[in-house]
Amino acid sequence: MTPAMSNRIDATFARLHEENGKAFIAYVTSGDPDMDRSLDIIRGLADAGADIIELGMPFSDPLADGIVNQLAADRALKAGATTAGVFELVRRFRETHQNPIVLYAYLNPIITYGWDQFHADAAAAGVDGILPLDLPPDEAAQHPEMAATHGLHTIHLIAPTTPPERVKLLAENSGGFLYALSRTGVTGAHGAPSDTIGEQVAAIKAHTGTPVCVGFGITTPEHASMVASVCDGVIVGSAIVRQIEEHRDAPDVGAKVAAFTRPLIEATKSSVPSGP
């Protein structure tokens, strides 16, 4: 494996590119409803065909999240989730699976843990990327200590309302993939993906060769197929998290979540690219 392929995210997109395939990225909150069942859930998603697992770091003030993910974070925290516990969850997942793991995290817990130590421990556990929700790249540039990522990719969000010059900055400072929001607002399945998402993705790709994946509002196989036709990957979060909420007391919650997600994965994989 070449140095460029040493990160699992890079290797995954390289494989998908060779196969002319699209990535399916599944988001869940770490430790929801508890760490043991959270492990069952992410293993089930991987076995169902999810290419990348995005793990939300439970936080007490998740301002960018809608009510579904806020409640998931609350359930996880009440069940005893900690940053160290999330790293242990990843280590346990690594015993059986090699799917890339991205941590979806707010800056406060990272700084509280210690920037360098957080990235070092995350990398040692088997994490491949960090999506710091509330850390602008120009702000990070003012703090040299934030350059230490221990080989983890830093992934950024780009909204439909992001100005062109800002899109360029984010595109040039993101690794692994870029997370394009299909619409504005907080996370949650309260609106279908925008009809202009293809134009948004094209505008981002004008500045970078980094894969562009799309999330927010994707709840059905039809949504997944449409979005996958214009980008490199589909991200589904709140729709999956809602299944965890509905079945959290079921002994086979992992199997139920996987069964719901499998048609979304299949639609992503069978999408036909648009255009010539």
Secondary structure, 3 states (H helix, E strand, C coil): CCHHHCCHHHHHHHHHHHHCCCEEEEEEECCCCCHHHHHHHHHHHHHHCCCEEEEECCCCCCCCCCHHHHHHHHHHHHCCCCHHHHHHHHHHHHCCCCCCEEEEECHHHHHHHCHHHHHHHHHHHCCCEEEECCCCHHHHCCCHHHHCCCCCEECCEECCCCCHHHHHHHHHCCCCCEEEECCCCCCCCCCCCCCCHHHHHHHHHCCCCCCEEEECCCCCHHHHHHHHCCCCEEEECHHHHHHHHHHCCCCCHHHHHHHHHHHHHHHHHCCCCCCC
